[in-house]
């Protein structure tokens, strides 16, 4: 993406400092949390198609409740075989605005039909489950936890990594 990587130590220090300064934003009611969004944007005073030479890094904090209208209850999922969110070689594995643009129309169609999210299939054969709109997806098949492989078109996701790490540490198949 031509965006410089942020040093992990700097990122962690900046996050800890910001949270210390803004701790009054951290909600303490059940079903709430603090959404944290580290962001980096191009800042060259230029409109055109080229990588920027300058960037700005910042962190957005926002107290939030449940992400979906259903709260913490199961959501209705629509499977899209007509639309693709991402393909290998694109930006599907990056948490970037361009990654989400292709999902907006299909998500609107799903909402019109009473669904909360879209389950995306692979962009080539439209046969293999990749992810669900704003979340990774897991299945239990024959007592084994199964999730799509990171193939260049899915976000790795901290939730995905945490679930797999915990499952391994608990010796779950």
SVG drawing of the C-alpha trace seen along z (x, -y; Angstrom):
<svg xmlns="http://www.w3.org/2000/svg" viewBox="-37 -21 46 56">
<polyline fill="none" stroke="black" stroke-width="0.4" points="0.0,0.0 3.1,-2.3 2.2,-3.4 5.1,-3.3 4.8,-0.8 4.4,-2.2 6.9,-1.0 5.1,1.3 6.8,-0.1 5.8,-3.7 2.2,-2.5 1.9,-0.9 3.4,-3.8 1.1,-6.3 -1.9,-4.2 -1.1,-3.8 -0.4,-7.6 -3.7,-8.4 -5.7,-6.0 -4.2,-7.5 -5.1,-11.0 -8.6,-10.1 -9.5,-7.4 -12.8,-9.3 -14.0,-8.0 -13.7,-4.4 -17.3,-3.2 -18.0,-1.0 -21.5,0.2 -22.2,3.8 -22.3,4.3 -20.1,1.3 -16.5,0.9 -14.0,-1.6 -13.5,-1.3 -9.8,-2.0 -8.9,-2.8 -5.2,-3.5 -5.2,-5.3 -2.7,-6.6 -3.5,-8.8 -1.7,-10.3 -1.2,-14.1 0.6,-15.3 -1.1,-18.4 -1.8,-16.6 -4.7,-15.2 -3.8,-12.4 -2.7,-8.8 0.6,-8.3 1.8,-7.3 2.1,-10.1 5.5,-11.2 3.9,-12.3 1.5,-10.7 -0.3,-11.4 -0.8,-8.8 -3.5,-9.3 -5.8,-7.2 -9.6,-7.5 -11.3,-6.5 -15.0,-6.1 -17.2,-4.6 -19.6,-2.1 -22.3,0.3 -23.2,3.4 -22.1,3.3 -25.3,4.8 -29.0,3.9 -29.5,7.4 -27.1,6.5 -25.2,9.5 -27.7,11.9 -27.1,13.9 -27.3,12.0 -29.0,12.9 -26.4,13.5 -27.1,13.3 -24.7,15.3 -23.7,13.4 -22.8,15.3 -23.4,12.4 -20.9,9.9 -17.3,10.1 -15.8,8.1 -12.2,8.9 -9.9,11.1 -6.4,12.3 -3.9,9.7 -6.1,6.8 -6.5,5.0 -8.8,7.5 -6.2,8.3 -5.7,4.7 -7.8,2.6 -8.2,-0.2 -11.2,-2.2 -10.8,-0.7 -11.3,2.7 -14.8,1.9 -16.2,0.0 -17.0,3.1 -19.2,4.5 -21.5,1.5 -24.1,2.3 -24.5,6.0 -24.7,5.0 -27.6,2.6 -29.3,5.4 -28.9,7.7 -30.3,5.0 -33.4,4.5 -34.1,8.2 -33.8,8.2 -30.3,9.5 -27.6,7.9 -24.4,8.9 -23.2,10.5 -21.2,13.7 -18.6,13.3 -17.5,16.2 -14.2,16.2 -14.2,13.7 -13.1,16.2 -15.2,19.4 -17.8,18.0 -17.8,21.4 -15.5,20.9 -16.5,19.0 -14.1,16.2 -15.5,13.8 -18.6,12.0 -18.9,8.3 -17.4,6.9 -16.1,10.1 -14.1,13.2 -16.1,16.5 -15.5,19.8 -17.3,23.2 -17.2,26.3 -17.1,29.3 -16.7,32.8 -15.6,31.2 -12.9,29.2 -12.7,25.4 -12.4,24.3 -11.9,20.9 -10.9,19.7 -7.1,19.6 -5.4,16.3 -5.1,16.3 -4.5,12.6 -8.2,11.6 -9.3,11.8 -8.4,9.6 -6.3,11.5 -8.1,9.8 -7.2,9.7 -10.3,11.7 -9.4,14.4 -5.9,14.6 -7.1,14.6 -9.6,17.4 -7.1,19.6 -4.4,18.9 -6.8,19.7 -8.1,22.8 -4.5,24.0 -3.6,23.2 -6.7,25.1 -5.8,28.0 -9.0,27.7 -8.9,29.3"/>
</svg>
